[in-house]
Structures are given as C-alpha cells and as structure tokens.
Amino acid sequence: MRHLVLALAVSTFAACGPSGDPTGIENVTCPPESTLTYENFGRDLIDTKCLECHDGDERPNLATQAAIIRNKDEILDLAVYTDAMPEEEDMPLAERELLGEWIACGAP
C-alpha cells in the first residue's frame, strides 16, 4: 500500500509541474575534451535563461553554482531532455546540448 501511495504522489506532482515536448536529446555525456565551465558558459546561460524566475522565491533557486549542481537532474529533465524550461525564453537546441554537456561534466 505504501508503494501505491508513493507512486500516486509522484505522478500527481509530475502532472502539476511544467511539461514540455521532448527535445530529442536523450542522454548527455561529458566528452573528455570539454572546456565548458561555470565561468565561461554556465553563469551566462543561467543568468540569461533562468534567473529571471529562479533567483528568489521560485523553486528551484539557481542563483549559485552549488544550487545548480544540487538541481542538476531537474535542469536536465526540464531544460535539456524537454523544452519545458525556460518558459518565457526560447533556447536553441545547440544551447540545450551544451547545457547537458556542462551538467554531465559536473557543472565545473
């Protein structure tokens, strides 16, 4: 019974959250030659695409590199594997791919 309750809670939460169309990106990896860092990629992308909503009370708060790392799975689900985020901003597929790479590398 406990598993059923948990499954219902998870499906209800998922149904209430933002949804988007699949981007076609199904798996992200960290290429050994990746040079993406928070300083040369992550900060600017998060600042321009996410912080209008996720820099305060809106959850998750993505104002710091540590917060981004803590929320990496949600970012992948909503902004890389689907186009649910950003809601008010268009993000090209190439940017989503780079975001996935950067996160897969640990968002250094």
Backbone as JSON, one array per atom type, in Angstrom:
{
  "sequence": "MRHLVLALAVSTFAACGPSGDPTGIENVTCPPESTLTYENFGRDLIDTKCLECHDGDERPNLATQAAIIRNKDEILDLAVYTDAMPEEEDMPLAERELLGEWIACGAP",
  "N": [[0.82, -1.19, 0.0], [1.94, 1.22, 0.78], [3.78, 1.72, -1.29], [2.05, 2.16, -3.4], [0.79, 4.54, -2.61], [3.0, 6.27, -2.64], [3.66, 6.14, -5.38], [1.35, 7.28, -6.5], [1.55, 9.87, -5.42], [3.91, 10.81, -6.61], [3.21, 10.72, -9.34], [1.11, 12.55, -9.34], [2.43, 14.91, -8.55], [4.17, 15.2, -10.73], [2.34, 15.65, -12.76], [1.42, 18.16, -12.11], [3.51, 19.87, -12.41], [5.65, 21.82, -14.65], [5.43, 21.01, -18.1], [6.84, 19.77, -21.1], [7.76, 19.49, -24.56], [9.59, 16.72, -25.88], [13.06, 17.16, -26.57], [14.64, 15.67, -28.16], [17.09, 15.1, -27.27], [18.45, 12.58, -25.56], [20.3, 11.48, -23.85], [23.03, 12.58, -21.96], [26.51, 13.21, -22.02], [29.84, 13.58, -20.74], [32.22, 14.83, -22.64], [35.7, 14.04, -22.99], [37.23, 16.17, -23.91], [35.9, 18.45, -23.21], [35.52, 21.87, -22.5], [33.87, 23.45, -21.09], [32.89, 25.57, -18.49], [31.7, 26.94, -15.36], [32.39, 29.61, -15.32], [32.97, 30.26, -18.07], [30.73, 29.48, -19.44], [28.36, 28.41, -17.99], [27.48, 30.36, -16.03], [26.68, 32.65, -17.56], [24.67, 31.52, -19.24], [22.77, 30.54, -17.35], [22.21, 32.96, -16.04], [21.01, 34.48, -18.14], [18.94, 32.86, -19.11], [17.55, 31.66, -17.0], [17.5, 32.97, -14.45], [15.67, 35.05, -14.28], [13.33, 34.04, -13.29], [14.2, 32.11, -11.44], [15.67, 33.13, -9.22], [15.17, 33.65, -6.53], [12.26, 33.41, -4.77], [11.03, 31.54, -6.39], [11.1, 28.12, -7.04], [13.28, 25.65, -8.37], [15.79, 27.6, -6.72], [18.31, 28.99, -8.56], [20.58, 30.53, -8.23], [23.24, 30.18, -7.53], [26.3, 28.4, -8.21], [26.53, 26.07, -6.71], [23.83, 25.58, -6.11], [22.85, 25.04, -8.64], [24.18, 22.65, -9.21], [23.06, 21.03, -7.21], [20.49, 20.83, -8.21], [20.66, 19.53, -10.62], [19.49, 17.25, -11.89], [16.81, 17.96, -12.22], [17.13, 20.21, -13.87], [18.2, 18.99, -16.14], [15.99, 17.35, -16.86], [13.99, 19.29, -17.4], [15.07, 21.31, -19.03], [16.87, 20.28, -20.83], [16.31, 17.58, -21.75], [13.65, 17.99, -22.27], [11.63, 20.73, -23.5], [10.5, 22.27, -21.53], [11.46, 24.27, -19.9], [13.39, 27.16, -20.51], [10.41, 28.87, -19.58], [9.52, 31.38, -20.57], [11.35, 32.07, -22.46], [13.11, 31.46, -25.45], [15.14, 28.69, -26.17], [17.73, 27.61, -28.06], [18.34, 24.39, -29.59], [21.06, 23.71, -29.74], [22.15, 25.13, -27.57], [20.86, 23.83, -25.48], [22.02, 21.32, -25.74], [24.69, 21.93, -25.08], [24.3, 22.79, -22.45], [23.48, 20.37, -21.31], [25.86, 18.89, -21.67], [27.65, 20.38, -20.06], [26.49, 20.06, -17.52], [26.64, 17.25, -17.32], [29.34, 17.0, -17.07], [29.7, 17.75, -14.5], [29.16, 20.38, -13.94], [31.36, 22.24, -13.74]],
  "CA": [[0.0, 0.0, 0.0], [2.82, 2.39, 0.87], [4.33, 1.96, -2.61], [0.98, 2.72, -4.21], [0.63, 5.94, -2.2], [4.16, 6.98, -3.15], [3.52, 6.23, -6.83], [0.31, 8.28, -6.78], [2.08, 11.19, -5.08], [4.89, 11.17, -7.64], [2.51, 11.01, -10.59], [0.34, 13.79, -9.15], [3.38, 16.01, -8.58], [4.66, 15.34, -12.09], [1.27, 16.21, -13.57], [1.21, 19.55, -11.74], [4.68, 20.64, -12.78], [5.72, 22.21, -16.05], [5.69, 19.92, -19.03], [7.31, 20.26, -22.37], [7.97, 18.5, -25.6], [10.95, 16.18, -25.92], [13.98, 17.89, -27.45], [15.4, 14.72, -28.96], [18.29, 14.79, -26.51], [18.03, 11.5, -24.67], [21.35, 11.14, -22.9], [24.14, 13.52, -22.02], [27.78, 12.69, -21.54], [30.91, 14.56, -20.61], [33.34, 14.49, -23.51], [36.98, 14.32, -22.34], [37.79, 17.44, -24.36], [35.01, 19.55, -22.84], [36.15, 23.02, -21.85], [32.81, 24.26, -20.5], [32.97, 25.82, -17.05], [30.73, 27.91, -14.86], [32.86, 30.95, -15.71], [32.93, 30.55, -19.5], [29.47, 29.04, -20.04], [27.21, 28.22, -17.11], [26.98, 31.59, -15.39], [25.95, 33.48, -18.53], [23.45, 30.84, -19.67], [21.8, 30.55, -16.25], [21.79, 34.35, -15.84], [20.14, 34.99, -19.2], [17.81, 31.98, -19.41], [16.87, 31.08, -15.84], [17.41, 33.74, -13.21], [14.51, 35.94, -14.23], [12.36, 33.37, -12.42], [14.81, 31.22, -10.44], [16.63, 33.86, -8.41], [14.46, 34.15, -5.37], [11.29, 32.5, -4.18], [10.67, 30.47, -7.33], [11.92, 26.93, -6.83], [14.45, 25.79, -7.51], [16.6, 28.8, -6.83], [19.52, 28.62, -9.3], [21.44, 31.7, -8.17], [24.63, 29.85, -7.28], [26.79, 27.19, -8.85], [26.17, 24.95, -5.84], [22.4, 25.32, -6.28], [22.7, 24.42, -9.96], [24.63, 21.27, -9.06], [22.03, 20.33, -6.42], [19.26, 20.68, -9.01], [21.07, 19.12, -11.97], [18.55, 16.31, -12.5], [15.63, 18.72, -12.63], [17.53, 21.02, -15.01], [18.28, 18.08, -17.29], [14.64, 16.95, -17.25], [13.13, 20.38, -17.85], [15.69, 22.24, -19.99], [17.71, 19.57, -21.8], [15.55, 16.48, -22.35], [12.4, 18.58, -22.77], [11.71, 22.19, -23.64], [9.6, 22.87, -20.54], [12.12, 25.47, -19.4], [12.7, 28.25, -19.83], [9.03, 29.07, -20.02], [9.32, 32.65, -21.27], [12.53, 32.35, -23.27], [13.44, 30.4, -26.39], [16.51, 28.19, -26.04], [18.05, 26.75, -29.2], [18.77, 23.03, -29.29], [22.52, 23.69, -29.52], [22.38, 25.58, -26.19], [20.4, 22.74, -24.6], [23.05, 20.29, -25.8], [25.83, 22.41, -24.29], [23.89, 22.75, -21.05], [23.56, 18.97, -20.91], [27.28, 18.53, -21.57], [28.23, 21.05, -18.89], [25.98, 19.38, -16.32], [27.2, 15.9, -17.3], [30.73, 17.13, -16.62], [29.69, 18.15, -13.1], [28.95, 21.83, -13.88], [32.56, 22.83, -13.11]],
  "C": [[0.87, 1.26, 0.0], [3.41, 2.74, -0.49], [3.3, 2.58, -3.54], [0.78, 4.19, -3.89], [1.77, 6.77, -2.75], [4.06, 7.17, -4.66], [2.47, 7.26, -7.21], [0.8, 9.69, -6.49], [3.05, 11.67, -6.15], [4.18, 11.52, -8.94], [1.68, 12.28, -10.49], [1.27, 14.99, -9.21], [3.86, 16.26, -10.0], [3.61, 15.99, -12.98], [1.07, 17.69, -13.3], [2.36, 20.44, -12.19], [4.67, 21.02, -14.25], [5.99, 21.0, -16.92], [6.13, 20.53, -20.35], [7.44, 19.13, -23.36], [9.39, 17.97, -25.53], [11.81, 16.96, -26.91], [14.69, 16.97, -28.42], [16.72, 14.37, -28.31], [17.87, 13.74, -25.49], [19.06, 11.15, -23.61], [22.46, 12.17, -23.05], [25.39, 12.86, -21.45], [28.78, 13.83, -21.46], [32.07, 14.15, -21.51], [34.67, 14.86, -22.83], [37.57, 15.68, -22.72], [36.92, 18.65, -24.0], [35.77, 20.65, -22.11], [35.12, 23.91, -21.17], [32.99, 24.36, -18.99], [31.85, 26.77, -16.66], [31.11, 29.3, -15.35], [32.7, 31.23, -17.19], [31.62, 30.13, -20.17], [28.28, 29.12, -19.09], [26.63, 29.5, -16.54], [26.15, 32.41, -16.37], [24.65, 32.82, -18.96], [22.39, 30.89, -18.57], [21.3, 31.97, -16.0], [20.77, 34.8, -16.87], [18.89, 34.15, -19.42], [16.98, 31.58, -18.2], [16.59, 32.04, -14.69], [16.28, 34.76, -13.16], [13.44, 35.36, -13.3], [13.01, 32.64, -11.25], [15.91, 31.89, -9.64], [15.95, 34.45, -7.18], [13.54, 33.09, -4.83], [10.92, 31.35, -5.09], [11.64, 29.3, -7.16], [12.1, 26.17, -8.13], [15.14, 27.12, -7.75], [17.93, 28.37, -7.46], [20.57, 29.73, -9.28], [22.91, 31.39, -7.93], [25.02, 28.57, -8.02], [26.42, 25.96, -8.02], [24.69, 24.59, -5.98], [22.12, 24.65, -7.63], [23.07, 22.94, -9.87], [23.61, 20.45, -8.28], [20.79, 20.01, -7.24], [19.53, 20.17, -10.42], [20.06, 18.18, -12.64], [17.3, 17.02, -13.0], [15.94, 19.61, -13.84], [17.6, 20.16, -16.26], [16.88, 17.72, -17.78], [13.86, 18.07, -17.92], [13.74, 21.28, -18.92], [16.59, 21.56, -21.01], [16.9, 18.49, -22.51], [14.18, 16.92, -22.87], [12.59, 20.09, -22.88], [10.77, 22.92, -22.67], [10.17, 24.18, -19.98], [13.16, 25.91, -20.42], [11.33, 28.51, -20.43], [8.88, 30.3, -20.91], [10.44, 32.98, -22.25], [12.77, 31.17, -24.21], [14.89, 29.98, -26.17], [16.78, 27.25, -27.21], [18.56, 25.38, -28.75], [20.27, 22.96, -29.01], [22.87, 24.13, -28.1], [21.96, 24.5, -25.2], [21.43, 21.62, -24.58], [24.27, 20.68, -24.97], [25.51, 22.4, -22.8], [23.97, 21.32, -20.52], [25.0, 18.51, -20.75], [27.89, 19.1, -20.3], [27.76, 20.38, -17.6], [26.55, 17.98, -16.2], [28.65, 15.91, -16.82], [30.83, 17.57, -15.16], [29.49, 19.63, -12.88], [30.13, 22.53, -13.22], [32.65, 24.33, -13.28]]
}
